[in-house]
Amino acid sequence: MKFRGTRYGRWYGARRKKPRDHRVIASERNMRRTRLLVDAARQADPTELNHEWLADRTGVPLGYLVWRYPTAADLRALRSPSP
């Protein structure tokens, strides 16, 4: 069987991973999550907007949503346009 992935070791040489800036990765993830949440909140009816619905709709972890937006009023604030 032929291995088609990347191999490391004596046949192909050891390769170093690129250094990553974890602050940039976290910042991009937060921006992506916020964009997803705002878009989903604007599409939702005010009566169905809750943490569980938003987590199912966007794929953002429920624990993160409850931590970041603890009340229903915080979730409704996502619907309003940003300044």
Order of alpha helices (4+ residues) and beta strands (2+ residues): alpha-alpha-alpha-alpha
